[in-house]
Amino acid sequence: MTDTATAVEVTAQDVHGPGVVFCPNPKMTLWSGHPRVFIDVATTGEGKCPYCGTLYKLAPGTVLHGH
């Protein structure tokens, strides 16, 4: 399982399509993998993975174009 005490800060470069990031992210180890899910961070600035509980937050000052 992932440490849920620390949020993963994401930038505009990490955000895909309609304002989502995916989990597990590329920095996670393969043994802790779960099915890939897309997490909306554009709406509120953060989102939590329903599988592992990882919290993804937009970095301060991040501007998403087209949202």
CHARMM internal coordinates of N, CA and C (Angstrom, degrees):
IC EDIT
DIST 1 N 1 CA 1.4419
DIST 1 CA 1 C 1.5207
ANGL 1 N 1 CA 1 C 110.20
DIST 1 C 2 N 1.3082
ANGL 1 CA 1 C 2 N 114.83
DIHE 1 N 1 CA 1 C 2 N 156.07
DIST 2 N 2 CA 1.4470
ANGL 1 C 2 N 2 CA 121.65
DIHE 1 CA 1 C 2 N 2 CA -179.61
DIST 2 CA 2 C 1.5207
ANGL 2 N 2 CA 2 C 110.08
DIHE 1 C 2 N 2 CA 2 C -90.10
DIST 2 C 3 N 1.3233
ANGL 2 CA 2 C 3 N 116.75
DIHE 2 N 2 CA 2 C 3 N 146.41
DIST 3 N 3 CA 1.4518
ANGL 2 C 3 N 3 CA 121.63
DIHE 2 CA 2 C 3 N 3 CA 176.35
DIST 3 CA 3 C 1.5201
ANGL 3 N 3 CA 3 C 108.73
DIHE 2 C 3 N 3 CA 3 C -69.42
DIST 3 C 4 N 1.3204
ANGL 3 CA 3 C 4 N 117.23
DIHE 3 N 3 CA 3 C 4 N 112.96
DIST 4 N 4 CA 1.4559
ANGL 3 C 4 N 4 CA 120.84
DIHE 3 CA 3 C 4 N 4 CA -176.91
DIST 4 CA 4 C 1.5208
ANGL 4 N 4 CA 4 C 112.41
DIHE 3 C 4 N 4 CA 4 C -84.85
DIST 4 C 5 N 1.3269
ANGL 4 CA 4 C 5 N 118.18
DIHE 4 N 4 CA 4 C 5 N -3.96
DIST 5 N 5 CA 1.4553
ANGL 4 C 5 N 5 CA 120.72
DIHE 4 CA 4 C 5 N 5 CA -179.72
DIST 5 CA 5 C 1.5243
ANGL 5 N 5 CA 5 C 111.30
DIHE 4 C 5 N 5 CA 5 C -71.51
DIST 5 C 6 N 1.2981
ANGL 5 CA 5 C 6 N 117.73
DIHE 5 N 5 CA 5 C 6 N -23.62
DIST 6 N 6 CA 1.4460
ANGL 5 C 6 N 6 CA 121.89
DIHE 5 CA 5 C 6 N 6 CA -177.85
DIST 6 CA 6 C 1.5202
ANGL 6 N 6 CA 6 C 110.21
DIHE 5 C 6 N 6 CA 6 C -112.38
DIST 6 C 7 N 1.3191
ANGL 6 CA 6 C 7 N 115.14
DIHE 6 N 6 CA 6 C 7 N 130.30
DIST 7 N 7 CA 1.4590
ANGL 6 C 7 N 7 CA 120.17
DIHE 6 CA 6 C 7 N 7 CA 177.39
DIST 7 CA 7 C 1.5221
ANGL 7 N 7 CA 7 C 109.37
DIHE 6 C 7 N 7 CA 7 C -83.61
DIST 7 C 8 N 1.3237
ANGL 7 CA 7 C 8 N 116.13
DIHE 7 N 7 CA 7 C 8 N 148.31
DIST 8 N 8 CA 1.4571
ANGL 7 C 8 N 8 CA 121.88
DIHE 7 CA 7 C 8 N 8 CA 174.13
DIST 8 CA 8 C 1.5211
ANGL 8 N 8 CA 8 C 106.67
DIHE 7 C 8 N 8 CA 8 C -92.19
DIST 8 C 9 N 1.3356
ANGL 8 CA 8 C 9 N 115.88
DIHE 8 N 8 CA 8 C 9 N 115.78
DIST 9 N 9 CA 1.4584
ANGL 8 C 9 N 9 CA 120.11
DIHE 8 CA 8 C 9 N 9 CA 179.17
DIST 9 CA 9 C 1.5140
ANGL 9 N 9 CA 9 C 109.34
DIHE 8 C 9 N 9 CA 9 C -81.64
DIST 9 C 10 N 1.3159
ANGL 9 CA 9 C 10 N 116.31
DIHE 9 N 9 CA 9 C 10 N 130.24
DIST 10 N 10 CA 1.4578
ANGL 9 C 10 N 10 CA 121.26
DIHE 9 CA 9 C 10 N 10 CA -179.72
DIST 10 CA 10 C 1.5270
ANGL 10 N 10 CA 10 C 109.73
DIHE 9 C 10 N 10 CA 10 C -120.05
DIST 10 C 11 N 1.3251
ANGL 10 CA 10 C 11 N 115.01
DIHE 10 N 10 CA 10 C 11 N 151.78
DIST 11 N 11 CA 1.4568
ANGL 10 C 11 N 11 CA 121.43
DIHE 10 CA 10 C 11 N 11 CA 178.58
DIST 11 CA 11 C 1.5204
ANGL 11 N 11 CA 11 C 108.49
DIHE 10 C 11 N 11 CA 11 C -112.68
DIST 11 C 12 N 1.3116
ANGL 11 CA 11 C 12 N 116.26
DIHE 11 N 11 CA 11 C 12 N 177.32
DIST 12 N 12 CA 1.4632
ANGL 11 C 12 N 12 CA 121.12
DIHE 11 CA 11 C 12 N 12 CA 179.18
DIST 12 CA 12 C 1.5272
ANGL 12 N 12 CA 12 C 111.00
DIHE 11 C 12 N 12 CA 12 C -57.95
DIST 12 C 13 N 1.3314
ANGL 12 CA 12 C 13 N 118.15
DIHE 12 N 12 CA 12 C 13 N -30.22
DIST 13 N 13 CA 1.4657
ANGL 12 C 13 N 13 CA 121.47
DIHE 12 CA 12 C 13 N 13 CA 179.68
DIST 13 CA 13 C 1.5281
ANGL 13 N 13 CA 13 C 112.25
DIHE 12 C 13 N 13 CA 13 C -68.98
DIST 13 C 14 N 1.3257
ANGL 13 CA 13 C 14 N 117.62
DIHE 13 N 13 CA 13 C 14 N -23.68
DIST 14 N 14 CA 1.4640
ANGL 13 C 14 N 14 CA 122.20
DIHE 13 CA 13 C 14 N 14 CA -179.63
DIST 14 CA 14 C 1.5222
ANGL 14 N 14 CA 14 C 112.65
DIHE 13 C 14 N 14 CA 14 C -86.18
DIST 14 C 15 N 1.3219
ANGL 14 CA 14 C 15 N 116.61
DIHE 14 N 14 CA 14 C 15 N -15.02
DIST 15 N 15 CA 1.4602
ANGL 14 C 15 N 15 CA 121.62
DIHE 14 CA 14 C 15 N 15 CA -175.09
DIST 15 CA 15 C 1.5170
ANGL 15 N 15 CA 15 C 110.22
DIHE 14 C 15 N 15 CA 15 C -88.22
DIST 15 C 16 N 1.3220
ANGL 15 CA 15 C 16 N 116.19
DIHE 15 N 15 CA 15 C 16 N 135.52
DIST 16 N 16 CA 1.4609
ANGL 15 C 16 N 16 CA 122.61
DIHE 15 CA 15 C 16 N 16 CA -176.95
DIST 16 CA 16 C 1.5181
ANGL 16 N 16 CA 16 C 110.86
DIHE 15 C 16 N 16 CA 16 C -114.96
DIST 16 C 17 N 1.3194
ANGL 16 CA 16 C 17 N 115.62
DIHE 16 N 16 CA 16 C 17 N 156.01
DIST 17 N 17 CA 1.4690
ANGL 16 C 17 N 17 CA 122.01
DIHE 16 CA 16 C 17 N 17 CA 171.86
DIST 17 CA 17 C 1.5054
ANGL 17 N 17 CA 17 C 114.71
DIHE 16 C 17 N 17 CA 17 C 43.49
DIST 17 C 18 N 1.3279
ANGL 17 CA 17 C 18 N 116.24
DIHE 17 N 17 CA 17 C 18 N -123.02
DIST 18 N 18 CA 1.4717
ANGL 17 C 18 N 18 CA 120.35
DIHE 17 CA 17 C 18 N 18 CA -174.22
DIST 18 CA 18 C 1.5282
ANGL 18 N 18 CA 18 C 113.75
DIHE 17 C 18 N 18 CA 18 C -84.35
DIST 18 C 19 N 1.3288
ANGL 18 CA 18 C 19 N 117.88
DIHE 18 N 18 CA 18 C 19 N 38.90
DIST 19 N 19 CA 1.4604
ANGL 18 C 19 N 19 CA 120.67
DIHE 18 CA 18 C 19 N 19 CA 176.60
DIST 19 CA 19 C 1.5038
ANGL 19 N 19 CA 19 C 115.06
DIHE 18 C 19 N 19 CA 19 C 87.78
DIST 19 C 20 N 1.3248
ANGL 19 CA 19 C 20 N 117.00
DIHE 19 N 19 CA 19 C 20 N 37.73
DIST 20 N 20 CA 1.4603
ANGL 19 C 20 N 20 CA 120.56
DIHE 19 CA 19 C 20 N 20 CA -178.49
DIST 20 CA 20 C 1.5215
ANGL 20 N 20 CA 20 C 111.82
DIHE 19 C 20 N 20 CA 20 C -121.58
DIST 20 C 21 N 1.3206
ANGL 20 CA 20 C 21 N 115.19
DIHE 20 N 20 CA 20 C 21 N 155.18
DIST 21 N 21 CA 1.4582
ANGL 20 C 21 N 21 CA 122.82
DIHE 20 CA 20 C 21 N 21 CA 168.79
DIST 21 CA 21 C 1.5260
ANGL 21 N 21 CA 21 C 106.12
DIHE 20 C 21 N 21 CA 21 C -116.98
DIST 21 C 22 N 1.3186
ANGL 21 CA 21 C 22 N 116.82
DIHE 21 N 21 CA 21 C 22 N 162.29
DIST 22 N 22 CA 1.4616
ANGL 21 C 22 N 22 CA 117.61
DIHE 21 CA 21 C 22 N 22 CA 178.46
DIST 22 CA 22 C 1.5113
ANGL 22 N 22 CA 22 C 111.34
DIHE 21 C 22 N 22 CA 22 C -114.83
DIST 22 C 23 N 1.3166
ANGL 22 CA 22 C 23 N 114.06
DIHE 22 N 22 CA 22 C 23 N 150.72
DIST 23 N 23 CA 1.4456
ANGL 22 C 23 N 23 CA 122.73
DIHE 22 CA 22 C 23 N 23 CA 178.18
DIST 23 CA 23 C 1.5232
ANGL 23 N 23 CA 23 C 106.82
DIHE 22 C 23 N 23 CA 23 C -132.73
DIST 23 C 24 N 1.3133
ANGL 23 CA 23 C 24 N 120.02
DIHE 23 N 23 CA 23 C 24 N 136.14
DIST 24 N 24 CA 1.4568
ANGL 23 C 24 N 24 CA 126.17
DIHE 23 CA 23 C 24 N 24 CA 4.35
DIST 24 CA 24 C 1.5204
ANGL 24 N 24 CA 24 C 111.01
DIHE 23 C 24 N 24 CA 24 C -69.45
DIST 24 C 25 N 1.3271
ANGL 24 CA 24 C 25 N 115.23
DIHE 24 N 24 CA 24 C 25 N 148.69
DIST 25 N 25 CA 1.4605
ANGL 24 C 25 N 25 CA 119.73
DIHE 24 CA 24 C 25 N 25 CA 179.62
DIST 25 CA 25 C 1.5245
ANGL 25 N 25 CA 25 C 109.98
DIHE 24 C 25 N 25 CA 25 C -88.89
DIST 25 C 26 N 1.3294
ANGL 25 CA 25 C 26 N 117.99
DIHE 25 N 25 CA 25 C 26 N 164.86
DIST 26 N 26 CA 1.4709
ANGL 25 C 26 N 26 CA 121.09
DIHE 25 CA 25 C 26 N 26 CA -175.05
DIST 26 CA 26 C 1.5222
ANGL 26 N 26 CA 26 C 114.93
DIHE 25 C 26 N 26 CA 26 C -59.48
DIST 26 C 27 N 1.3117
ANGL 26 CA 26 C 27 N 118.89
DIHE 26 N 26 CA 26 C 27 N -19.77
DIST 27 N 27 CA 1.4682
ANGL 26 C 27 N 27 CA 121.15
DIHE 26 CA 26 C 27 N 27 CA -178.84
DIST 27 CA 27 C 1.5245
ANGL 27 N 27 CA 27 C 112.98
DIHE 26 C 27 N 27 CA 27 C -85.60
DIST 27 C 28 N 1.3266
ANGL 27 CA 27 C 28 N 117.48
DIHE 27 N 27 CA 27 C 28 N -9.80
DIST 28 N 28 CA 1.4641
ANGL 27 C 28 N 28 CA 120.80
DIHE 27 CA 27 C 28 N 28 CA -179.43
DIST 28 CA 28 C 1.5212
ANGL 28 N 28 CA 28 C 110.10
DIHE 27 C 28 N 28 CA 28 C -78.93
DIST 28 C 29 N 1.3273
ANGL 28 CA 28 C 29 N 115.86
DIHE 28 N 28 CA 28 C 29 N 147.64
DIST 29 N 29 CA 1.4553
ANGL 28 C 29 N 29 CA 120.42
DIHE 28 CA 28 C 29 N 29 CA 179.52
DIST 29 CA 29 C 1.5235
ANGL 29 N 29 CA 29 C 110.52
DIHE 28 C 29 N 29 CA 29 C -72.63
DIST 29 C 30 N 1.3149
ANGL 29 CA 29 C 30 N 116.06
DIHE 29 N 29 CA 29 C 30 N 148.96
DIST 30 N 30 CA 1.4645
ANGL 29 C 30 N 30 CA 120.62
DIHE 29 CA 29 C 30 N 30 CA -177.29
DIST 30 CA 30 C 1.5175
ANGL 30 N 30 CA 30 C 113.59
DIHE 29 C 30 N 30 CA 30 C -63.10
DIST 30 C 31 N 1.3244
ANGL 30 CA 30 C 31 N 117.89
DIHE 30 N 30 CA 30 C 31 N -34.29
DIST 31 N 31 CA 1.4647
ANGL 30 C 31 N 31 CA 119.23
DIHE 30 CA 30 C 31 N 31 CA -176.53
DIST 31 CA 31 C 1.5192
ANGL 31 N 31 CA 31 C 112.28
DIHE 30 C 31 N 31 CA 31 C -65.14
DIST 31 C 32 N 1.3329
ANGL 31 CA 31 C 32 N 117.14
DIHE 31 N 31 CA 31 C 32 N -23.56
DIST 32 N 32 CA 1.4593
ANGL 31 C 32 N 32 CA 119.30
DIHE 31 CA 31 C 32 N 32 CA -178.17
DIST 32 CA 32 C 1.5239
ANGL 32 N 32 CA 32 C 112.53
DIHE 31 C 32 N 32 CA 32 C -97.53
DIST 32 C 33 N 1.3285
ANGL 32 CA 32 C 33 N 115.85
DIHE 32 N 32 CA 32 C 33 N 15.42
DIST 33 N 33 CA 1.4509
ANGL 32 C 33 N 33 CA 120.23
DIHE 32 CA 32 C 33 N 33 CA -175.77
DIST 33 CA 33 C 1.5200
ANGL 33 N 33 CA 33 C 114.25
DIHE 32 C 33 N 33 CA 33 C -67.78
DIST 33 C 34 N 1.2979
ANGL 33 CA 33 C 34 N 114.78
DIHE 33 N 33 CA 33 C 34 N 156.54
DIST 34 N 34 CA 1.4568
ANGL 33 C 34 N 34 CA 123.63
DIHE 33 CA 33 C 34 N 34 CA 173.84
DIST 34 CA 34 C 1.5142
ANGL 34 N 34 CA 34 C 106.19
DIHE 33 C 34 N 34 CA 34 C -142.53
DIST 34 C 35 N 1.3142
ANGL 34 CA 34 C 35 N 119.57
DIHE 34 N 34 CA 34 C 35 N 172.75
DIST 35 N 35 CA 1.4611
ANGL 34 C 35 N 35 CA 119.54
DIHE 34 CA 34 C 35 N 35 CA 179.03
DIST 35 CA 35 C 1.5278
ANGL 35 N 35 CA 35 C 110.65
DIHE 34 C 35 N 35 CA 35 C -55.77
DIST 35 C 36 N 1.3249
ANGL 35 CA 35 C 36 N 116.86
DIHE 35 N 35 CA 35 C 36 N 143.77
DIST 36 N 36 CA 1.4638
ANGL 35 C 36 N 36 CA 120.94
DIHE 35 CA 35 C 36 N 36 CA -179.80
DIST 36 CA 36 C 1.5169
ANGL 36 N 36 CA 36 C 109.77
DIHE 35 C 36 N 36 CA 36 C -68.65
DIST 36 C 37 N 1.3055
ANGL 36 CA 36 C 37 N 115.26
DIHE 36 N 36 CA 36 C 37 N 129.10
DIST 37 N 37 CA 1.4593
ANGL 36 C 37 N 37 CA 121.84
DIHE 36 CA 36 C 37 N 37 CA 176.18
DIST 37 CA 37 C 1.5211
ANGL 37 N 37 CA 37 C 108.59
DIHE 36 C 37 N 37 CA 37 C -125.94
DIST 37 C 38 N 1.3173
ANGL 37 CA 37 C 38 N 115.30
DIHE 37 N 37 CA 37 C 38 N 150.80
DIST 38 N 38 CA 1.4525
ANGL 37 C 38 N 38 CA 121.40
DIHE 37 CA 37 C 38 N 38 CA 179.31
DIST 38 CA 38 C 1.5193
ANGL 38 N 38 CA 38 C 108.22
DIHE 37 C 38 N 38 CA 38 C -105.15
DIST 38 C 39 N 1.3181
ANGL 38 CA 38 C 39 N 116.15
DIHE 38 N 38 CA 38 C 39 N 129.59
DIST 39 N 39 CA 1.4545
ANGL 38 C 39 N 39 CA 122.56
DIHE 38 CA 38 C 39 N 39 CA -173.37
DIST 39 CA 39 C 1.5215
ANGL 39 N 39 CA 39 C 109.51
DIHE 38 C 39 N 39 CA 39 C -117.04
DIST 39 C 40 N 1.3223
ANGL 39 CA 39 C 40 N 116.03
DIHE 39 N 39 CA 39 C 40 N 123.75
DIST 40 N 40 CA 1.4585
ANGL 39 C 40 N 40 CA 122.69
DIHE 39 CA 39 C 40 N 40 CA 179.98
DIST 40 CA 40 C 1.5242
ANGL 40 N 40 CA 40 C 110.21
DIHE 39 C 40 N 40 CA 40 C -72.26
DIST 40 C 41 N 1.3298
ANGL 40 CA 40 C 41 N 116.33
DIHE 40 N 40 CA 40 C 41 N 119.30
DIST 41 N 41 CA 1.4637
ANGL 40 C 41 N 41 CA 120.99
DIHE 40 CA 40 C 41 N 41 CA 174.70
DIST 41 CA 41 C 1.5212
ANGL 41 N 41 CA 41 C 111.35
DIHE 40 C 41 N 41 CA 41 C -115.72
DIST 41 C 42 N 1.3265
ANGL 41 CA 41 C 42 N 117.59
DIHE 41 N 41 CA 41 C 42 N -8.05
DIST 42 N 42 CA 1.4607
ANGL 41 C 42 N 42 CA 121.65
DIHE 41 CA 41 C 42 N 42 CA -177.42
DIST 42 CA 42 C 1.5249
ANGL 42 N 42 CA 42 C 112.39
DIHE 41 C 42 N 42 CA 42 C -74.98
DIST 42 C 43 N 1.3088
ANGL 42 CA 42 C 43 N 117.74
DIHE 42 N 42 CA 42 C 43 N -34.30
DIST 43 N 43 CA 1.4643
ANGL 42 C 43 N 43 CA 121.11
DIHE 42 CA 42 C 43 N 43 CA -174.15
DIST 43 CA 43 C 1.5279
ANGL 43 N 43 CA 43 C 112.54
DIHE 42 C 43 N 43 CA 43 C -68.60
DIST 43 C 44 N 1.3324
ANGL 43 CA 43 C 44 N 116.91
DIHE 43 N 43 CA 43 C 44 N -51.34
DIST 44 N 44 CA 1.4640
ANGL 43 C 44 N 44 CA 120.07
DIHE 43 CA 43 C 44 N 44 CA -175.84
DIST 44 CA 44 C 1.5232
ANGL 44 N 44 CA 44 C 113.97
DIHE 43 C 44 N 44 CA 44 C -115.45
DIST 44 C 45 N 1.3388
ANGL 44 CA 44 C 45 N 117.09
DIHE 44 N 44 CA 44 C 45 N -5.62
DIST 45 N 45 CA 1.4605
ANGL 44 C 45 N 45 CA 119.92
DIHE 44 CA 44 C 45 N 45 CA -178.25
DIST 45 CA 45 C 1.5100
ANGL 45 N 45 CA 45 C 113.50
DIHE 44 C 45 N 45 CA 45 C 93.21
DIST 45 C 46 N 1.3491
ANGL 45 CA 45 C 46 N 116.47
DIHE 45 N 45 CA 45 C 46 N -3.95
DIST 46 N 46 CA 1.4582
ANGL 45 C 46 N 46 CA 120.29
DIHE 45 CA 45 C 46 N 46 CA 177.04
DIST 46 CA 46 C 1.5192
ANGL 46 N 46 CA 46 C 110.15
DIHE 45 C 46 N 46 CA 46 C -158.46
DIST 46 C 47 N 1.3328
ANGL 46 CA 46 C 47 N 114.80
DIHE 46 N 46 CA 46 C 47 N 161.58
DIST 47 N 47 CA 1.4497
ANGL 46 C 47 N 47 CA 120.84
DIHE 46 CA 46 C 47 N 47 CA 177.86
DIST 47 CA 47 C 1.5182
ANGL 47 N 47 CA 47 C 109.45
DIHE 46 C 47 N 47 CA 47 C -159.69
DIST 47 C 48 N 1.3346
ANGL 47 CA 47 C 48 N 116.66
DIHE 47 N 47 CA 47 C 48 N 152.23
DIST 48 N 48 CA 1.4615
ANGL 47 C 48 N 48 CA 122.11
DIHE 47 CA 47 C 48 N 48 CA -175.95
DIST 48 CA 48 C 1.5151
ANGL 48 N 48 CA 48 C 110.66
DIHE 47 C 48 N 48 CA 48 C -117.75
DIST 48 C 49 N 1.3254
ANGL 48 CA 48 C 49 N 116.61
DIHE 48 N 48 CA 48 C 49 N 137.16
DIST 49 N 49 CA 1.4603
ANGL 48 C 49 N 49 CA 122.15
DIHE 48 CA 48 C 49 N 49 CA 178.35
DIST 49 CA 49 C 1.5264
ANGL 49 N 49 CA 49 C 109.72
DIHE 48 C 49 N 49 CA 49 C -70.64
DIST 49 C 50 N 1.3357
ANGL 49 CA 49 C 50 N 117.57
DIHE 49 N 49 CA 49 C 50 N 128.22
DIST 50 N 50 CA 1.4671
ANGL 49 C 50 N 50 CA 119.62
DIHE 49 CA 49 C 50 N 50 CA 179.56
DIST 50 CA 50 C 1.5289
ANGL 50 N 50 CA 50 C 113.40
DIHE 49 C 50 N 50 CA 50 C -72.17
DIST 50 C 51 N 1.3275
ANGL 50 CA 50 C 51 N 118.07
DIHE 50 N 50 CA 50 C 51 N -16.63
DIST 51 N 51 CA 1.4674
ANGL 50 C 51 N 51 CA 121.35
DIHE 50 CA 50 C 51 N 51 CA -179.39
DIST 51 CA 51 C 1.5209
ANGL 51 N 51 CA 51 C 112.54
DIHE 50 C 51 N 51 CA 51 C -87.95
DIST 51 C 52 N 1.3300
ANGL 51 CA 51 C 52 N 116.47
DIHE 51 N 51 CA 51 C 52 N -53.85
DIST 52 N 52 CA 1.4662
ANGL 51 C 52 N 52 CA 119.34
DIHE 51 CA 51 C 52 N 52 CA -172.16
DIST 52 CA 52 C 1.5196
ANGL 52 N 52 CA 52 C 113.60
DIHE 51 C 52 N 52 CA 52 C -110.69
DIST 52 C 53 N 1.3213
ANGL 52 CA 52 C 53 N 117.81
DIHE 52 N 52 CA 52 C 53 N -8.82
DIST 53 N 53 CA 1.4501
ANGL 52 C 53 N 53 CA 120.58
DIHE 52 CA 52 C 53 N 53 CA 177.41
DIST 53 CA 53 C 1.5158
ANGL 53 N 53 CA 53 C 115.36
DIHE 52 C 53 N 53 CA 53 C 83.21
DIST 53 C 54 N 1.3264
ANGL 53 CA 53 C 54 N 118.23
DIHE 53 N 53 CA 53 C 54 N 4.41
DIST 54 N 54 CA 1.4597
ANGL 53 C 54 N 54 CA 120.31
DIHE 53 CA 53 C 54 N 54 CA 178.93
DIST 54 CA 54 C 1.5206
ANGL 54 N 54 CA 54 C 109.50
DIHE 53 C 54 N 54 CA 54 C -62.97
DIST 54 C 55 N 1.3256
ANGL 54 CA 54 C 55 N 115.46
DIHE 54 N 54 CA 54 C 55 N 131.76
DIST 55 N 55 CA 1.4563
ANGL 54 C 55 N 55 CA 121.72
DIHE 54 CA 54 C 55 N 55 CA 178.70
DIST 55 CA 55 C 1.5228
ANGL 55 N 55 CA 55 C 108.67
DIHE 54 C 55 N 55 CA 55 C -97.69
DIST 55 C 56 N 1.3138
ANGL 55 CA 55 C 56 N 116.67
DIHE 55 N 55 CA 55 C 56 N 126.44
DIST 56 N 56 CA 1.4636
ANGL 55 C 56 N 56 CA 123.01
DIHE 55 CA 55 C 56 N 56 CA 177.63
DIST 56 CA 56 C 1.5217
ANGL 56 N 56 CA 56 C 107.78
DIHE 55 C 56 N 56 CA 56 C -108.63
DIST 56 C 57 N 1.3593
ANGL 56 CA 56 C 57 N 115.99
DIHE 56 N 56 CA 56 C 57 N 128.95
DIST 57 N 57 CA 1.4626
ANGL 56 C 57 N 57 CA 120.73
DIHE 56 CA 56 C 57 N 57 CA -178.63
DIST 57 CA 57 C 1.5275
ANGL 57 N 57 CA 57 C 108.97
DIHE 56 C 57 N 57 CA 57 C -129.38
DIST 57 C 58 N 1.3200
ANGL 57 CA 57 C 58 N 115.29
DIHE 57 N 57 CA 57 C 58 N 141.29
DIST 58 N 58 CA 1.4616
ANGL 57 C 58 N 58 CA 118.83
DIHE 57 CA 57 C 58 N 58 CA 173.93
DIST 58 CA 58 C 1.5211
ANGL 58 N 58 CA 58 C 108.67
DIHE 57 C 58 N 58 CA 58 C -68.37
DIST 58 C 59 N 1.3172
ANGL 58 CA 58 C 59 N 116.53
DIHE 58 N 58 CA 58 C 59 N 136.32
DIST 59 N 59 CA 1.4564
ANGL 58 C 59 N 59 CA 121.40
DIHE 58 CA 58 C 59 N 59 CA 178.04
DIST 59 CA 59 C 1.5253
ANGL 59 N 59 CA 59 C 109.30
DIHE 58 C 59 N 59 CA 59 C -63.46
DIST 59 C 60 N 1.3215
ANGL 59 CA 59 C 60 N 117.51
DIHE 59 N 59 CA 59 C 60 N 146.11
DIST 60 N 60 CA 1.4600
ANGL 59 C 60 N 60 CA 120.02
DIHE 59 CA 59 C 60 N 60 CA 178.60
DIST 60 CA 60 C 1.5250
ANGL 60 N 60 CA 60 C 111.93
DIHE 59 C 60 N 60 CA 60 C -53.85
DIST 60 C 61 N 1.3122
ANGL 60 CA 60 C 61 N 115.88
DIHE 60 N 60 CA 60 C 61 N 133.36
DIST 61 N 61 CA 1.4699
ANGL 60 C 61 N 61 CA 121.21
DIHE 60 CA 60 C 61 N 61 CA 179.93
DIST 61 CA 61 C 1.5136
ANGL 61 N 61 CA 61 C 115.36
DIHE 60 C 61 N 61 CA 61 C 84.42
DIST 61 C 62 N 1.3383
ANGL 61 CA 61 C 62 N 117.57
DIHE 61 N 61 CA 61 C 62 N -0.91
DIST 62 N 62 CA 1.4622
ANGL 61 C 62 N 62 CA 120.84
DIHE 61 CA 61 C 62 N 62 CA 179.91
DIST 62 CA 62 C 1.5245
ANGL 62 N 62 CA 62 C 109.82
DIHE 61 C 62 N 62 CA 62 C -69.64
DIST 62 C 63 N 1.3333
ANGL 62 CA 62 C 63 N 115.72
DIHE 62 N 62 CA 62 C 63 N 129.08
DIST 63 N 63 CA 1.4649
ANGL 62 C 63 N 63 CA 121.44
DIHE 62 CA 62 C 63 N 63 CA 177.65
DIST 63 CA 63 C 1.5160
ANGL 63 N 63 CA 63 C 107.46
DIHE 62 C 63 N 63 CA 63 C -115.41
DIST 63 C 64 N 1.3247
ANGL 63 CA 63 C 64 N 116.20
DIHE 63 N 63 CA 63 C 64 N 124.77
DIST 64 N 64 CA 1.4636
ANGL 63 C 64 N 64 CA 121.50
DIHE 63 CA 63 C 64 N 64 CA 177.16
DIST 64 CA 64 C 1.5188
ANGL 64 N 64 CA 64 C 107.95
DIHE 63 C 64 N 64 CA 64 C -98.15
DIST 64 C 65 N 1.3009
ANGL 64 CA 64 C 65 N 116.45
DIHE 64 N 64 CA 64 C 65 N 120.18
DIST 65 N 65 CA 1.4670
ANGL 64 C 65 N 65 CA 120.88
DIHE 64 CA 64 C 65 N 65 CA -179.93
DIST 65 CA 65 C 1.5202
ANGL 65 N 65 CA 65 C 109.83
DIHE 64 C 65 N 65 CA 65 C -79.10
DIST 65 C 66 N 1.3111
ANGL 65 CA 65 C 66 N 116.18
DIHE 65 N 65 CA 65 C 66 N 140.33
DIST 66 N 66 CA 1.4530
ANGL 65 C 66 N 66 CA 120.94
DIHE 65 CA 65 C 66 N 66 CA 177.92
DIST 66 CA 66 C 1.5081
ANGL 66 N 66 CA 66 C 113.59
DIHE 65 C 66 N 66 CA 66 C 85.08
DIST 66 C 67 N 1.3345
ANGL 66 CA 66 C 67 N 117.66
DIHE 66 N 66 CA 66 C 67 N 7.81
DIST 67 N 67 CA 1.4701
ANGL 66 C 67 N 67 CA 121.03
DIHE 66 CA 66 C 67 N 67 CA -179.93
DIST 67 CA 67 C 1.5047
ANGL 67 N 67 CA 67 C 109.23
DIHE 66 C 67 N 67 CA 67 C -120.98
END
COOR INIT
IC SEED 1 N 1 CA 1 C
IC BUILD
